């Protein structure tokens, strides 16, 4: 025996109900709006690694350059004019190709002056450069 009552339930739907889809879209929008500012404030750095080991620097090859807030430059505690610094660095590089430089900048020195000093070191072809820092003492 056939049932004719099920024939009407097999009709196709001509409209798609998008209400659940809109609900999902709004929930995702709210989640992204809440989590995005939290992601911008935290920066996790992963330091790149190298397959080669760092070369050991002989302490006798290390030279120090001090620069204070008045931009007075001292090379191994001897005052050097800014114009003569490039020539002195080139002379150090010729005397010892493995020379290493430690920069001791003043805390109040503008960053641009430190960058200019590092550019001078790069022009003198000195690549072993470090910046001396002091650990903060927490009370």
C-alpha positions, 0 to 999 in steps of 0.5 A, a space after each residue: 500500500 502506498 502512502 500519498 502523505 509523504 509526497 508533499 514532504 519531498 518538495 525542494 526548498 527554494 530558500 536557504 536559511 542563512 541565520 545560523 551562518 550569520 550567527 557563526 560569522 558574528 561570533 568569529 568576528 567578535 573573537 577576532 576583535 577581542 584577540 587581535 589587540 592581545 596579539 599585538 602587545 606581545 612579541 615573542 622572538 625566536 633568535 635564529 641559529 647558525 650551524 657554525 660556532 661563534 669564533 672565540 675572541 682573544 681579549 688582546 684583540 678587543 679595542 673599546 670605543 667610548 662615546 658620551 652624551 656630548 659625542 666625545 669619542 675615546 678609543 682605548 681611553 684616548 680622545 679621538 676626533 670624529 674626523 680621525 676615527 675612520 683613519 684610526 680604525 682602518 689602521 687597527 684593521 690593517 695591524 690586526 685583521 681579527 680586531 674586535 670592537 666594544 662600543 660603550 655608549 652613554 645612556 643618554 646618547 641619541 641612537 642616531 649617533 650610535 648608528 653613525 659610529 657603527 656605520 664608521 666601523 662598517 666602512 672600516 671593514 670591522 665586523 666583530 662589534 659589540 655594545 657594552 651594557 650594564 645590568 639593571 639593579 632591581 630594588 
